[in-house]
Amino acid sequence: MATTTIQPSNAPPRRNTTENALLSLMQDPRKVLAWMSVTPNWLRTAIVVNVFLSMTFALAIRHAAEGQYQAVKTIAKDASPSILAGQGMRASLADMHSNLANELLAEPGQGKQAVDDFNKRRSEATEDLLAAARNITYAGEVPPVRTVLNELPRYEEFAARARLLHDQRNAQFLAQHQAADEIVRTKLLPAIDDLVAVNQRELDRAYQTEKTAAMVAWQLVLWTGAALLAAIVGLKVLLYLRMRRVVNPPLLTAAVLTACGWLWALVALWQSSSDIKVAKQDAFDSIAVLEAARATAYEANGDESRWLLNKMQGGKPDQIQFYANSFQEKARKIAATSSPLSGVELLAEIDRVQKSPAALTGYLAAELNNITFPNEFVAAKETLQKFLDYLKIDQQIRDLKDEQEAVALCLGTKPGQSNWAFEQFDAALSKTNMINRSYFVSSLADATGWLAGLDWLLPLGLALAISLLTFLGLRPRLNEYAIY
């Protein structure tokens, strides 16, 4: 049986009527204008345009709100808890190690308070370590936490040996103490510093990104809202010019809803961004330097005890000098002045300029330059004053010839003694810190409060309402042309 081969046709594929009409319109702009001049056509186009603009406006609001929610999450839950846990762990470990030296300074069996304080600080350090481990968010946090977990038991092993040998009045306790000190200085504290640095970098990055993104998102909400409002008002004007329709309640309602939602979104996003700034720049930056000052002060206080311990036990001269230099270095990190101002003159200059003088540097200078909240200036100045008082007593310890008097002054908790002065400084610093912490928490709560409803409820509700009102406003006009 013969077969017939059908050759493929070179003719273009057939298009339906709608496709042909659209292609014809696209090829000739005059036909577009003619098509738009037909009233039902531009009415339908107006509905489509308003629906599109309302959805774009809604997405812009949601995008802006989501960006600020993420910034709040990074600051409040991801980075700042790890920074605070890290600095708290650093302070607890430093004070724990300081209390080990204080126990060894006392006669065997006489350092019960130092032992109790050591155990208390160990528990606090453990809790901070657990908090940091539970809140691991960034890859760079794992190695520091692992280092602390590995090295802390080794430190406690050397500390236990030093205690045992000290109780036996064996002079080898000093070597065990120095081995424990080596672990703290070269392993534990650097690891904690790395943990804090990782989270501080992420916090700074998130904040800078949020600032830029928030401004772009705010501008997007501004212009999409303006475009939607202009489209509704323009449609109302066009209805009047083309159809002499003066009153259109649905379109009027849509315009009012758009204007109100637009203004509310702009104000809420602006205020939320402002509250995030207060939380990060005004509050948390102060919290960070104050926590760093506190941890550094505990390290310096321990260096004071270790200097005296090595001096009394006939330690190597270079080791004694090392602890003296270490104390001075840490004290300068907290507060240092490049001029020969006395403490009284320095405080008077701070009162005059109401901030840190140019001659003052260190953590406390940074805090004095970031005064924002009520009572913060007075508390910050008092913190500096208490630290200067502590430094005076430290110098007295170093000037004393009688070692037992030096030990009594170093370990004493009575007014005028070193540990008393340090507690006064720590209390003043904590007071300053609490002022900033309270505003940090409240500002983040306010930032979140302003965003309430902006993620879904307001944008979705506006988009649906405006689309429906536009349709209801134009449906009667379309019905007049039902023949089309």
C-alpha positions as CSV (number, residue, x, y, z in Angstrom):
1,M,0.0,0.0,0.0
2,A,1.4,3.4,-0.9
3,T,2.2,5.9,1.9
4,T,2.0,9.6,1.7
5,T,4.6,11.8,3.4
6,I,3.3,15.0,4.8
7,Q,5.9,17.8,4.6
8,P,6.1,20.2,7.6
9,S,4.5,23.5,6.8
10,N,6.6,26.7,6.8
11,A,3.6,28.8,7.5
12,P,3.6,30.7,10.9
13,P,1.4,29.2,13.6
14,R,-2.1,30.4,13.8
15,R,-2.9,32.9,16.6
16,N,-6.2,33.4,18.3
17,T,-8.2,36.6,18.1
18,T,-7.0,38.0,21.4
19,E,-3.3,37.4,20.5
20,N,-3.8,39.0,17.1
21,A,-5.4,42.0,18.8
22,L,-2.6,42.4,21.3
23,L,0.1,42.0,18.7
24,S,-1.6,44.6,16.5
25,L,-1.8,47.0,19.5
26,M,1.9,46.5,20.3
27,Q,2.9,47.2,16.7
28,D,1.0,50.4,16.4
29,P,1.0,52.8,19.4
30,R,-1.8,54.8,17.8
31,K,-4.0,51.7,18.2
32,V,-3.1,51.6,21.9
33,L,-4.3,55.2,22.3
34,A,-7.4,54.4,20.3
35,W,-8.1,51.4,22.5
36,M,-7.6,53.4,25.6
37,S,-9.9,56.1,24.4
38,V,-12.8,53.6,24.7
39,T,-14.2,54.2,28.2
40,P,-14.7,50.6,29.3
41,N,-11.2,49.8,28.3
42,W,-9.5,52.5,30.4
43,L,-11.8,51.7,33.3
44,R,-10.7,48.1,33.3
45,T,-7.1,49.3,32.9
46,A,-7.5,51.5,35.9
47,I,-8.7,48.6,38.0
48,V,-5.7,46.5,37.0
49,V,-3.3,49.4,37.7
50,N,-4.7,50.1,41.1
51,V,-4.6,46.4,42.1
52,F,-1.0,46.2,40.9
53,L,0.0,49.4,42.8
54,S,-1.8,48.4,45.9
55,M,0.0,45.0,45.9
56,T,3.4,46.7,45.3
57,F,2.7,49.1,48.1
58,A,1.8,46.2,50.4
59,L,4.9,44.3,49.5
60,A,7.1,47.4,50.1
61,I,5.6,47.8,53.6
62,R,6.1,44.1,54.4
63,H,9.7,44.1,53.1
64,A,10.6,47.1,55.2
65,A,9.0,45.6,58.3
66,E,10.7,42.3,57.8
67,G,14.1,44.0,57.5
68,Q,13.7,45.8,60.8
69,Y,12.4,42.7,62.5
70,Q,15.6,41.0,61.4
71,A,17.7,43.9,62.8
72,V,15.9,43.7,66.1
73,K,16.4,39.9,66.2
74,T,20.1,40.2,65.5
75,I,20.6,42.8,68.1
76,A,18.4,41.4,70.8
77,K,18.7,37.6,70.4
78,D,21.7,36.7,68.2
79,A,24.6,39.0,69.0
80,S,24.1,41.0,72.2
81,P,23.3,38.0,74.5
82,S,26.6,36.3,73.4
83,I,28.5,39.6,73.8
84,L,27.1,40.0,77.3
85,A,27.7,36.4,78.2
86,G,31.2,36.6,76.9
87,Q,32.1,39.7,78.9
88,G,30.3,38.3,81.9
89,M,32.3,35.1,81.6
90,R,35.5,37.1,81.2
91,A,34.8,39.1,84.4
92,S,33.8,35.9,86.3
93,L,37.0,34.0,85.2
94,A,39.2,37.0,86.0
95,D,37.7,37.4,89.5
96,M,37.8,33.7,90.1
97,H,41.5,33.7,89.2
98,S,42.0,36.8,91.4
99,N,40.4,35.0,94.3
100,L,42.8,32.1,93.8
101,A,45.7,34.6,94.3
102,N,43.9,36.2,97.3
103,E,43.5,32.7,98.9
104,L,47.2,32.0,98.4
105,L,48.1,35.4,99.8
106,A,46.4,34.5,103.1
107,E,47.8,32.1,105.6
108,P,46.7,28.5,105.0
109,G,43.1,28.0,106.2
110,Q,42.5,31.8,106.5
111,G,41.2,32.4,103.0
112,K,37.7,31.2,103.4
113,Q,36.1,34.3,101.8
114,A,38.4,34.0,98.8
115,V,37.4,30.3,98.5
116,D,33.7,31.1,98.6
117,D,34.1,33.9,96.1
118,F,36.1,31.6,93.8
119,N,33.3,29.0,93.8
120,K,30.7,31.7,93.3
121,R,32.5,33.1,90.3
122,R,33.1,29.6,88.9
123,S,29.3,29.0,88.9
124,E,28.7,32.3,87.2
125,A,31.3,31.6,84.6
126,T,29.7,28.2,83.9
127,E,26.3,29.8,83.5
128,D,27.7,32.4,81.1
129,L,29.5,29.6,79.2
130,L,26.2,27.7,78.9
131,A,24.4,30.8,77.7
132,A,27.1,31.4,75.1
133,A,26.9,27.8,73.9
134,R,23.1,27.8,73.7
135,N,23.2,31.0,71.6
136,I,25.8,30.0,69.0
137,T,24.6,31.7,65.8
138,Y,27.8,32.3,63.8
139,A,30.4,29.9,62.7
140,G,33.2,31.9,64.4
141,E,31.7,31.3,67.8
142,V,32.4,27.6,67.9
143,P,36.2,27.6,68.3
144,P,36.3,30.0,71.2
145,V,33.6,28.1,73.1
146,R,35.4,24.8,72.4
147,T,38.7,26.3,73.7
148,V,37.0,27.4,77.0
149,L,35.4,24.0,77.4
150,N,38.8,22.3,76.9
151,E,41.0,24.7,78.9
152,L,38.8,25.4,82.0
153,P,39.2,21.9,83.5
154,R,43.0,22.2,83.0
155,Y,43.0,25.5,84.8
156,E,41.0,24.1,87.7
157,E,43.5,21.2,87.9
158,F,46.4,23.6,88.4
159,A,44.4,25.7,90.8
160,A,43.6,22.7,92.9
161,R,47.3,21.7,93.1
162,A,48.3,25.2,94.1
163,R,45.7,25.2,96.9
164,L,46.8,21.8,98.1
165,L,50.5,22.7,98.1
166,H,49.7,26.1,99.8
167,D,47.8,24.3,102.6
168,Q,50.9,22.0,103.0
169,R,53.1,25.2,103.1
170,N,55.0,23.8,100.1
171,A,56.7,26.7,98.2
172,Q,55.9,24.8,94.9
173,F,52.4,26.2,95.1
174,L,53.7,29.4,93.3
175,A,54.7,27.4,90.2
176,Q,51.3,25.7,90.0
177,H,49.6,29.1,90.4
178,Q,51.8,30.5,87.6
179,A,50.8,27.5,85.4
180,A,47.2,28.2,86.1
181,D,47.8,31.9,85.3
182,E,49.4,30.9,82.0
183,I,46.2,29.1,80.9
184,V,44.0,32.1,81.8
185,R,46.2,34.6,80.1
186,T,47.0,32.7,76.9
187,K,44.0,30.4,76.4
188,L,40.8,31.3,78.3
189,L,40.8,35.1,78.1
190,P,41.9,35.3,74.4
191,A,39.2,32.7,73.5
192,I,36.5,34.8,75.3
193,D,37.8,37.9,73.5
194,D,37.4,36.1,70.2
195,L,33.9,35.1,71.1
196,V,33.0,38.7,71.9
197,A,34.7,40.0,68.8
198,V,32.8,37.7,66.5
199,N,29.5,38.8,67.9
200,Q,30.5,42.4,68.0
201,R,31.4,42.3,64.3
202,E,28.1,40.7,63.4
203,L,26.2,43.2,65.5
204,D,28.0,46.2,63.8
205,R,27.5,44.6,60.4
206,A,23.8,44.0,61.0
207,Y,23.3,47.5,62.3
208,Q,25.0,49.1,59.4
209,T,23.1,46.9,56.9
210,E,19.9,47.8,58.7
211,K,20.5,51.5,58.5
212,T,21.1,51.4,54.8
213,A,18.3,48.9,54.1
214,A,15.9,50.8,56.3
215,M,16.4,54.0,54.4
216,V,16.0,52.3,51.0
217,A,12.9,50.4,52.2
218,W,11.4,53.6,53.7
219,Q,11.9,55.4,50.4
220,L,10.3,52.5,48.6
221,V,7.2,52.7,50.9
222,L,7.2,56.5,50.3
223,W,7.2,56.3,46.5
224,T,4.9,53.3,46.1
225,G,2.4,54.8,48.5
226,A,2.6,58.1,46.7
227,A,2.1,56.4,43.3
228,L,-0.9,54.5,44.6
229,L,-2.5,57.6,46.1
230,A,-1.8,59.6,42.9
231,A,-3.4,56.8,40.8
232,I,-6.6,56.9,42.9
233,V,-6.8,60.7,42.9
234,G,-6.0,60.8,39.2
235,L,-8.7,58.2,38.5
236,K,-11.2,60.3,40.5
237,V,-10.2,63.4,38.5
238,L,-10.5,61.4,35.2
239,L,-14.0,60.2,36.2
240,Y,-15.0,63.8,36.7
241,L,-13.5,65.0,33.4
242,R,-14.7,62.1,31.3
243,M,-18.0,61.2,33.0
244,R,-18.9,64.3,35.1
245,R,-19.0,62.1,38.3
246,V,-18.4,64.3,41.2
247,V,-18.9,61.9,44.1
248,N,-17.6,58.4,44.2
249,P,-17.7,57.1,47.8
250,P,-15.7,53.9,47.2
251,L,-12.8,55.7,45.5
252,L,-12.9,58.4,48.2
253,T,-12.7,55.8,50.9
254,A,-9.8,54.1,49.0
255,A,-8.0,57.4,48.9
256,V,-8.5,58.0,52.6
257,L,-7.4,54.5,53.5
258,T,-4.3,54.8,51.3
259,A,-3.3,58.1,52.8
260,C,-3.8,56.9,56.4
261,G,-2.0,53.6,55.8
262,W,0.8,55.3,53.9
263,L,1.4,57.9,56.7
264,W,1.1,55.3,59.4
265,A,3.6,53.0,57.7
266,L,6.1,55.8,57.1
267,V,5.8,57.0,60.7
268,A,6.0,53.5,62.2
269,L,9.0,52.5,60.1
270,W,10.8,55.7,60.9
271,Q,10.1,55.5,64.6
272,S,11.1,51.8,64.7
273,S,14.4,52.6,63.0
274,S,15.0,55.4,65.4
275,D,14.4,53.1,68.4
276,I,16.8,50.6,66.9
277,K,19.4,53.4,66.8
278,V,18.8,54.3,70.4
279,A,19.1,50.6,71.4
280,K,22.4,50.0,69.4
281,Q,24.3,53.3,69.3
282,D,23.1,55.0,72.5
283,A,22.5,52.1,74.8
284,F,24.4,49.0,73.7
285,D,27.6,50.7,72.6
286,S,27.8,52.1,76.2
287,I,26.9,48.6,77.6
288,A,29.7,47.1,75.6
289,V,32.4,49.5,76.8
290,L,31.2,49.3,80.4
291,E,31.2,45.5,80.3
292,A,34.7,45.6,78.8
293,A,35.8,48.0,81.5
294,R,34.4,45.7,84.2
295,A,36.1,42.6,82.9
296,T,39.4,44.5,82.4
297,A,39.1,45.9,85.9
298,Y,38.7,42.4,87.4
299,E,41.8,41.3,85.5
300,A,43.8,44.3,86.8
301,N,42.6,43.6,90.3
302,G,43.9,40.1,90.0
303,D,47.2,41.4,88.7
304,E,47.5,43.5,91.8
305,S,47.1,40.3,94.0
306,R,49.5,38.3,91.8
307,W,52.1,41.0,91.9
308,L,52.0,41.0,95.7
309,L,51.9,37.2,95.9
310,N,55.0,36.8,93.7
311,K,56.8,39.6,95.6
312,M,56.1,38.0,99.0
313,Q,57.0,34.5,97.8
314,G,60.3,35.5,96.2
315,G,59.2,35.2,92.7
316,K,61.4,36.0,89.8
317,P,62.0,39.8,89.3
318,D,60.8,39.7,85.7
319,Q,57.6,37.9,86.8
320,I,57.0,40.6,89.5
321,Q,57.6,43.3,86.9
322,F,55.3,41.6,84.4
323,Y,52.3,41.7,86.8
324,A,53.1,45.4,87.7
325,N,53.2,46.3,84.0
326,S,50.1,44.2,83.3
327,F,48.2,46.1,85.9
328,Q,49.2,49.5,84.5
329,E,48.3,48.4,81.0
330,K,44.8,47.3,82.0
331,A,44.3,50.4,84.1
332,R,45.1,52.6,81.1
333,K,42.6,50.7,79.0
334,I,39.9,51.6,81.5
335,A,41.0,55.3,82.0
336,A,44.2,57.1,81.2
337,T,45.1,60.8,80.8
338,S,47.8,62.3,78.6
339,S,48.1,65.4,80.8
340,P,49.3,65.8,84.4
341,L,45.8,66.6,85.6
342,S,45.0,65.5,89.2
343,G,41.9,63.5,89.8
344,V,40.1,66.6,91.2
345,E,41.1,68.7,88.2
346,L,40.1,65.9,85.8
347,L,36.6,65.6,87.3
348,A,36.2,69.4,87.3
349,E,37.1,69.5,83.6
350,I,34.5,66.8,83.0
351,D,31.9,68.9,84.8
352,R,32.8,71.8,82.6
353,V,32.6,70.1,79.2
354,Q,29.9,67.6,80.2
355,K,31.8,64.8,78.4
356,S,35.2,63.3,78.3
357,P,38.0,65.8,78.0
358,A,40.4,65.3,75.1
359,A,43.1,64.2,77.5
360,L,41.1,61.3,78.8
361,T,41.1,58.0,77.0
362,G,39.9,54.4,77.7
363,Y,36.6,52.7,78.2
364,L,35.3,55.2,80.7
365,A,36.2,58.1,78.3
366,A,34.2,56.3,75.6
367,E,31.2,56.1,77.9
368,L,31.5,59.8,78.9
369,N,31.4,60.6,75.2
370,N,28.2,58.6,74.6
371,I,26.0,60.1,77.3
372,T,22.4,60.0,76.2
373,F,20.0,59.1,79.0
374,P,18.9,60.9,82.2
375,N,21.3,60.4,85.2
376,E,23.8,58.7,83.0
377,F,26.4,61.5,83.1
378,V,26.3,61.6,86.9
379,A,26.7,57.8,87.2
380,A,29.5,57.7,84.6
381,K,31.4,60.4,86.3
382,E,31.0,58.7,89.7
383,T,32.4,55.5,88.1
384,L,35.5,57.3,87.0
385,Q,35.9,58.9,90.4
386,K,35.6,55.5,92.2
387,F,38.2,54.0,89.8
388,L,40.6,56.8,90.6
389,D,40.1,56.2,94.3
390,Y,40.9,52.5,93.7
391,L,44.1,53.4,91.8
392,K,45.3,55.6,94.8
393,I,44.9,52.6,97.2
394,D,46.7,50.4,94.7
395,Q,49.7,52.8,94.7
396,Q,49.6,52.7,98.5
397,I,49.9,48.9,98.4
398,R,53.0,49.2,96.2
399,D,54.6,51.8,98.4
400,L,54.3,49.9,101.6
401,K,57.4,48.3,103.0
402,D,55.6,46.0,105.4
403,E,54.3,43.0,103.4
404,Q,51.7,42.0,106.0
405,E,50.3,45.6,105.9
406,A,50.3,45.4,102.1
407,V,48.3,42.1,102.2
408,A,45.8,43.6,104.7
409,L,45.4,46.7,102.5
410,C,45.1,44.5,99.4
411,L,42.5,42.0,100.7
412,G,40.7,44.3,103.1
413,T,37.0,45.2,102.6
414,K,36.8,48.1,105.1
415,P,36.5,51.7,103.9
416,G,39.9,52.8,102.6
417,Q,41.1,49.3,101.7
418,S,41.6,47.9,98.2
419,N,38.7,45.4,97.8
420,W,36.3,47.9,99.4
421,A,37.4,50.5,96.8
422,F,37.0,48.0,94.0
423,E,33.5,47.1,95.2
424,Q,32.6,50.8,95.2
425,F,33.9,51.1,91.6
426,D,32.1,48.0,90.5
427,A,28.8,49.2,92.1
428,A,29.1,52.6,90.3
429,L,29.9,50.9,87.0
430,S,26.9,48.6,87.4
431,K,24.6,51.5,88.1
432,T,25.7,53.2,84.9
433,N,25.3,49.9,83.1
434,M,21.8,49.4,84.4
435,I,20.7,52.8,83.1
436,N,21.8,51.8,79.6
437,R,20.4,48.3,79.9
438,S,17.0,49.6,80.8
439,Y,16.9,51.8,77.8
440,F,18.3,49.1,75.6
441,V,15.4,46.7,76.5
442,S,12.7,49.4,76.3
443,S,14.0,50.7,73.0
444,L,14.0,47.3,71.3
445,A,10.5,46.7,72.7
446,D,9.3,50.0,71.3
447,A,11.0,49.2,67.9
448,T,9.0,46.0,67.8
449,G,5.9,47.6,68.9
450,W,5.9,50.1,66.1
451,L,6.2,47.3,63.6
452,A,3.1,45.5,64.9
453,G,0.8,44.7,62.0
454,L,3.2,45.9,59.4
455,D,4.3,42.4,58.5
456,W,0.9,41.1,57.2
457,L,-2.2,42.7,58.7
458,L,-1.8,46.3,57.5
459,P,-0.3,45.7,54.0
460,L,-2.6,42.8,53.1
461,G,-5.7,44.5,54.5
462,L,-4.8,47.7,52.6
463,A,-4.2,45.9,49.3
464,L,-7.4,43.9,49.5
465,A,-9.5,46.9,50.6
466,I,-8.1,49.3,48.0
467,S,-8.5,46.7,45.2
468,L,-12.1,46.0,46.3
469,L,-13.0,49.6,46.7
470,T,-11.6,50.5,43.2
471,F,-13.6,47.7,41.7
472,L,-16.8,48.8,43.5
473,G,-16.2,52.4,42.5
474,L,-15.8,51.6,38.8
475,R,-18.3,48.8,38.5
476,P,-21.3,51.1,38.1
477,R,-19.5,53.0,35.3
478,L,-18.6,49.7,33.6
479,N,-22.3,48.6,33.9
480,E,-23.2,51.6,31.9
481,Y,-21.2,50.1,29.0
482,A,-22.4,46.6,29.4
483,I,-22.8,46.3,25.7
484,Y,-19.1,46.2,25.4
